[in-house]
Amino acid sequence: MRKTQRAISPKPPEWAPTSFAKHALTVLSFAHVNRDMGMIHGDAGVGKTMTIEHYAAEHRNVIVITAGIDLCSPKAVMEELLSQLGKDYGGSFSSMSRQVIQLLKGSDKLIVIDEANHLNFRAREAIRKIHDQTGVGIVYCGSHDLYAQLHGKRDIIYAQLLSRIGVRRGLNRNDLSINDISLVFEQHGKLDDQCLDLLHRCSISEGGLRLAKKIYVLASTMAFGDGQALNISYLQNAIQMAMADHVKL
């Protein structure tokens, strides 16, 4: 029964070519083509990860690593790279590092590190070494904390990394336009101006597009259950049911 419900129930919006997505794609493409380093940083929920996944699906030779509490050290980064390169990993960090560099030389790959603000300093240095010795493109992606972590450090160690970043884009949810909202939420049919306006207010609030998509799916599910088209009343009810008390109705 759950499989049937999942099959027929409304689905979250898919990736859309919003202005944010186009900015992120510019960084990814530039770093890939020019074998350079890039940085994408922005508010939570503006579509950074979805755009990375879209680029990886559309282009060959892209490795995506998601940093986190379990993947923040240089050894963890090397293990993940070897795993994605189809190799067994083990042994010392230096031996794994040499193997990664050997495999990546001349590969024309792009390495994207999502949630890169979780990486520690030594992991960033290990990635910088990979870029220097292999010439592959590298893109760091994360919250605005990522930019603050690097740009706020004025010592020579961080300057070595910053000087290698050839392209950067910052994405702020307040810059989302009504046209962006239309691209995201009208993939399966037109919405009236009231619905678009409310989804826009959700998207530029805390939670960003991610929260707006959850509200959209919840409202669409309630409308679907009633055999009705999505309207402003369903969106307002969904906001009251979600963690969205900060959105003014």
Contacts in CASP RR format, 6 or more apart in sequence:
PFRMAT RR
TARGET T0000
AUTHOR 0000-0000-0000
METHOD contacts of the structure
MODEL  1
MRKTQRAISPKPPEWAPTSFAKHALTVLSFAHVNRDMGMIHGDAGVGKTM
TIEHYAAEHRNVIVITAGIDLCSPKAVMEELLSQLGKDYGGSFSSMSRQV
IQLLKGSDKLIVIDEANHLNFRAREAIRKIHDQTGVGIVYCGSHDLYAQL
HGKRDIIYAQLLSRIGVRRGLNRNDLSINDISLVFEQHGKLDDQCLDLLH
RCSISEGGLRLAKKIYVLASTMAFGDGQALNISYLQNAIQMAMADHVKL
9 221 0 8 1.000
9 224 0 8 1.000
10 217 0 8 1.000
10 220 0 8 1.000
10 221 0 8 1.000
10 224 0 8 1.000
11 217 0 8 1.000
12 213 0 8 1.000
12 214 0 8 1.000
12 216 0 8 1.000
12 217 0 8 1.000
13 184 0 8 1.000
13 185 0 8 1.000
13 187 0 8 1.000
13 213 0 8 1.000
13 216 0 8 1.000
14 187 0 8 1.000
15 21 0 8 1.000
15 50 0 8 1.000
15 51 0 8 1.000
15 53 0 8 1.000
15 54 0 8 1.000
16 180 0 8 1.000
16 183 0 8 1.000
16 184 0 8 1.000
16 187 0 8 1.000
17 183 0 8 1.000
18 47 0 8 1.000
18 176 0 8 1.000
18 180 0 8 1.000
18 183 0 8 1.000
18 184 0 8 1.000
19 175 0 8 1.000
19 176 0 8 1.000
19 177 0 8 1.000
19 179 0 8 1.000
19 180 0 8 1.000
20 46 0 8 1.000
20 47 0 8 1.000
20 51 0 8 1.000
20 171 0 8 1.000
20 175 0 8 1.000
20 176 0 8 1.000
20 180 0 8 1.000
21 47 0 8 1.000
21 50 0 8 1.000
21 51 0 8 1.000
21 54 0 8 1.000
23 40 0 8 1.000
23 169 0 8 1.000
23 170 0 8 1.000
23 171 0 8 1.000
24 40 0 8 1.000
24 47 0 8 1.000
24 48 0 8 1.000
24 51 0 8 1.000
24 52 0 8 1.000
24 55 0 8 1.000
24 141 0 8 1.000
24 169 0 8 1.000
24 171 0 8 1.000
25 51 0 8 1.000
25 54 0 8 1.000
25 55 0 8 1.000
26 167 0 8 1.000
26 169 0 8 1.000
27 38 0 8 1.000
27 39 0 8 1.000
27 40 0 8 1.000
27 139 0 8 1.000
27 167 0 8 1.000
27 168 0 8 1.000
27 169 0 8 1.000
28 40 0 8 1.000
28 51 0 8 1.000
28 52 0 8 1.000
28 55 0 8 1.000
28 110 0 8 1.000
28 112 0 8 1.000
28 139 0 8 1.000
29 55 0 8 1.000
30 36 0 8 1.000
30 38 0 8 1.000
30 166 0 8 1.000
30 167 0 8 1.000
31 37 0 8 1.000
31 38 0 8 1.000
31 110 0 8 1.000
31 137 0 8 1.000
31 138 0 8 1.000
31 139 0 8 1.000
31 166 0 8 1.000
31 167 0 8 1.000
32 59 0 8 1.000
32 62 0 8 1.000
32 110 0 8 1.000
32 137 0 8 1.000
34 137 0 8 1.000
35 108 0 8 1.000
35 135 0 8 1.000
35 136 0 8 1.000
35 137 0 8 1.000
36 137 0 8 1.000
36 164 0 8 1.000
36 166 0 8 1.000
36 167 0 8 1.000
37 131 0 8 1.000
37 137 0 8 1.000
37 138 0 8 1.000
37 139 0 8 1.000
37 140 0 8 1.000
37 164 0 8 1.000
37 165 0 8 1.000
37 166 0 8 1.000
38 138 0 8 1.000
38 139 0 8 1.000
38 140 0 8 1.000
38 165 0 8 1.000
38 166 0 8 1.000
38 167 0 8 1.000
38 168 0 8 1.000
39 139 0 8 1.000
39 140 0 8 1.000
39 141 0 8 1.000
39 146 0 8 1.000
39 147 0 8 1.000
39 150 0 8 1.000
39 165 0 8 1.000
39 167 0 8 1.000
39 168 0 8 1.000
39 169 0 8 1.000
40 48 0 8 1.000
40 139 0 8 1.000
40 140 0 8 1.000
40 141 0 8 1.000
40 142 0 8 1.000
40 168 0 8 1.000
40 169 0 8 1.000
40 170 0 8 1.000
40 171 0 8 1.000
41 140 0 8 1.000
41 141 0 8 1.000
41 142 0 8 1.000
41 143 0 8 1.000
41 144 0 8 1.000
41 145 0 8 1.000
41 146 0 8 1.000
41 147 0 8 1.000
41 168 0 8 1.000
41 169 0 8 1.000
41 170 0 8 1.000
41 171 0 8 1.000
42 48 0 8 1.000
42 142 0 8 1.000
42 143 0 8 1.000
42 144 0 8 1.000
42 170 0 8 1.000
42 171 0 8 1.000
42 172 0 8 1.000
43 143 0 8 1.000
43 144 0 8 1.000
43 171 0 8 1.000
43 172 0 8 1.000
43 173 0 8 1.000
43 207 0 8 1.000
43 208 0 8 1.000
44 143 0 8 1.000
44 207 0 8 1.000
44 208 0 8 1.000
44 210 0 8 1.000
45 173 0 8 1.000
45 207 0 8 1.000
45 208 0 8 1.000
45 209 0 8 1.000
45 210 0 8 1.000
45 211 0 8 1.000
46 171 0 8 1.000
46 172 0 8 1.000
46 173 0 8 1.000
46 176 0 8 1.000
46 208 0 8 1.000
46 209 0 8 1.000
47 171 0 8 1.000
47 209 0 8 1.000
47 210 0 8 1.000
48 114 0 8 1.000
48 141 0 8 1.000
48 142 0 8 1.000
48 171 0 8 1.000
49 114 0 8 1.000
49 141 0 8 1.000
52 64 0 8 1.000
52 112 0 8 1.000
52 114 0 8 1.000
52 141 0 8 1.000
53 64 0 8 1.000
55 62 0 8 1.000
55 112 0 8 1.000
56 62 0 8 1.000
56 64 0 8 1.000
56 112 0 8 1.000
59 110 0 8 1.000
61 107 0 8 1.000
61 108 0 8 1.000
61 109 0 8 1.000
61 110 0 8 1.000
62 109 0 8 1.000
62 110 0 8 1.000
62 112 0 8 1.000
63 81 0 8 1.000
63 84 0 8 1.000
63 85 0 8 1.000
63 109 0 8 1.000
63 110 0 8 1.000
63 111 0 8 1.000
63 112 0 8 1.000
64 112 0 8 1.000
64 114 0 8 1.000
65 71 0 8 1.000
65 77 0 8 1.000
65 80 0 8 1.000
65 81 0 8 1.000
65 84 0 8 1.000
65 111 0 8 1.000
65 112 0 8 1.000
65 113 0 8 1.000
65 114 0 8 1.000
66 113 0 8 1.000
66 114 0 8 1.000
66 115 0 8 1.000
67 77 0 8 1.000
67 113 0 8 1.000
67 114 0 8 1.000
67 115 0 8 1.000
67 116 0 8 1.000
67 117 0 8 1.000
67 118 0 8 1.000
67 119 0 8 1.000
67 123 0 8 1.000
68 115 0 8 1.000
68 118 0 8 1.000
69 118 0 8 1.000
70 76 0 8 1.000
71 77 0 8 1.000
71 80 0 8 1.000
71 118 0 8 1.000
72 118 0 8 1.000
72 119 0 8 1.000
72 120 0 8 1.000
72 123 0 8 1.000
73 120 0 8 1.000
73 122 0 8 1.000
73 123 0 8 1.000
74 93 0 8 1.000
74 97 0 8 1.000
74 120 0 8 1.000
74 122 0 8 1.000
74 123 0 8 1.000
74 125 0 8 1.000
74 126 0 8 1.000
75 93 0 8 1.000
75 96 0 8 1.000
76 123 0 8 1.000
77 119 0 8 1.000
77 123 0 8 1.000
77 126 0 8 1.000
77 127 0 8 1.000
78 89 0 8 1.000
78 93 0 8 1.000
78 96 0 8 1.000
78 97 0 8 1.000
78 100 0 8 1.000
78 126 0 8 1.000
79 89 0 8 1.000
79 90 0 8 1.000
79 96 0 8 1.000
81 100 0 8 1.000
81 111 0 8 1.000
82 88 0 8 1.000
82 89 0 8 1.000
82 90 0 8 1.000
82 96 0 8 1.000
82 99 0 8 1.000
82 100 0 8 1.000
82 103 0 8 1.000
83 89 0 8 1.000
85 100 0 8 1.000
85 103 0 8 1.000
85 104 0 8 1.000
87 99 0 8 1.000
87 103 0 8 1.000
89 96 0 8 1.000
90 96 0 8 1.000
97 126 0 8 1.000
97 129 0 8 1.000
97 130 0 8 1.000
100 130 0 8 1.000
101 129 0 8 1.000
101 130 0 8 1.000
101 133 0 8 1.000
101 134 0 8 1.000
104 130 0 8 1.000
104 134 0 8 1.000
104 135 0 8 1.000
104 136 0 8 1.000
105 133 0 8 1.000
105 134 0 8 1.000
105 135 0 8 1.000
106 134 0 8 1.000
106 135 0 8 1.000
106 136 0 8 1.000
107 134 0 8 1.000
107 136 0 8 1.000
108 136 0 8 1.000
109 136 0 8 1.000
109 137 0 8 1.000
110 136 0 8 1.000
110 137 0 8 1.000
110 138 0 8 1.000
110 139 0 8 1.000
111 127 0 8 1.000
111 130 0 8 1.000
111 136 0 8 1.000
111 137 0 8 1.000
111 138 0 8 1.000
111 139 0 8 1.000
112 138 0 8 1.000
112 139 0 8 1.000
112 141 0 8 1.000
113 119 0 8 1.000
113 127 0 8 1.000
113 138 0 8 1.000
113 139 0 8 1.000
113 140 0 8 1.000
113 141 0 8 1.000
114 141 0 8 1.000
114 142 0 8 1.000
115 141 0 8 1.000
115 142 0 8 1.000
116 124 0 8 1.000
116 140 0 8 1.000
116 141 0 8 1.000
116 142 0 8 1.000
116 146 0 8 1.000
117 142 0 8 1.000
117 143 0 8 1.000
117 145 0 8 1.000
117 146 0 8 1.000
117 149 0 8 1.000
119 127 0 8 1.000
121 157 0 8 1.000
124 161 0 8 1.000
125 157 0 8 1.000
125 161 0 8 1.000
127 138 0 8 1.000
128 160 0 8 1.000
128 161 0 8 1.000
128 164 0 8 1.000
130 136 0 8 1.000
130 138 0 8 1.000
131 137 0 8 1.000
131 138 0 8 1.000
131 164 0 8 1.000
132 164 0 8 1.000
140 146 0 8 1.000
140 165 0 8 1.000
144 170 0 8 1.000
147 168 0 8 1.000
147 170 0 8 1.000
150 158 0 8 1.000
150 161 0 8 1.000
150 162 0 8 1.000
151 162 0 8 1.000
152 158 0 8 1.000
173 203 0 8 1.000
173 204 0 8 1.000
173 205 0 8 1.000
173 207 0 8 1.000
173 208 0 8 1.000
173 209 0 8 1.000
174 204 0 8 1.000
176 200 0 8 1.000
176 203 0 8 1.000
176 204 0 8 1.000
176 208 0 8 1.000
176 209 0 8 1.000
178 196 0 8 1.000
178 197 0 8 1.000
178 200 0 8 1.000
180 203 0 8 1.000
181 196 0 8 1.000
181 199 0 8 1.000
181 200 0 8 1.000
181 203 0 8 1.000
181 212 0 8 1.000
182 191 0 8 1.000
182 196 0 8 1.000
184 209 0 8 1.000
184 212 0 8 1.000
184 213 0 8 1.000
185 191 0 8 1.000
185 195 0 8 1.000
185 196 0 8 1.000
185 199 0 8 1.000
185 212 0 8 1.000
185 216 0 8 1.000
186 196 0 8 1.000
191 199 0 8 1.000
191 230 0 8 1.000
192 231 0 8 1.000
192 232 0 8 1.000
194 231 0 8 1.000
194 232 0 8 1.000
195 230 0 8 1.000
195 231 0 8 1.000
195 232 0 8 1.000
195 235 0 8 1.000
198 232 0 8 1.000
198 235 0 8 1.000
198 236 0 8 1.000
198 239 0 8 1.000
198 247 0 8 1.000
198 249 0 8 1.000
199 212 0 8 1.000
199 215 0 8 1.000
199 216 0 8 1.000
199 235 0 8 1.000
201 247 0 8 1.000
201 248 0 8 1.000
202 208 0 8 1.000
202 211 0 8 1.000
202 212 0 8 1.000
202 215 0 8 1.000
202 239 0 8 1.000
202 244 0 8 1.000
202 247 0 8 1.000
203 209 0 8 1.000
203 211 0 8 1.000
203 212 0 8 1.000
205 211 0 8 1.000
205 244 0 8 1.000
205 246 0 8 1.000
205 247 0 8 1.000
206 246 0 8 1.000
211 242 0 8 1.000
211 243 0 8 1.000
211 244 0 8 1.000
214 242 0 8 1.000
215 235 0 8 1.000
215 238 0 8 1.000
215 239 0 8 1.000
215 242 0 8 1.000
215 244 0 8 1.000
216 230 0 8 1.000
216 235 0 8 1.000
216 238 0 8 1.000
218 238 0 8 1.000
218 241 0 8 1.000
218 242 0 8 1.000
219 230 0 8 1.000
219 234 0 8 1.000
219 235 0 8 1.000
219 237 0 8 1.000
219 238 0 8 1.000
220 230 0 8 1.000
220 234 0 8 1.000
222 234 0 8 1.000
222 237 0 8 1.000
222 238 0 8 1.000
223 229 0 8 1.000
223 230 0 8 1.000
223 231 0 8 1.000
223 234 0 8 1.000
228 234 0 8 1.000
236 249 0 8 1.000
239 247 0 8 1.000
239 249 0 8 1.000
240 249 0 8 1.000
END
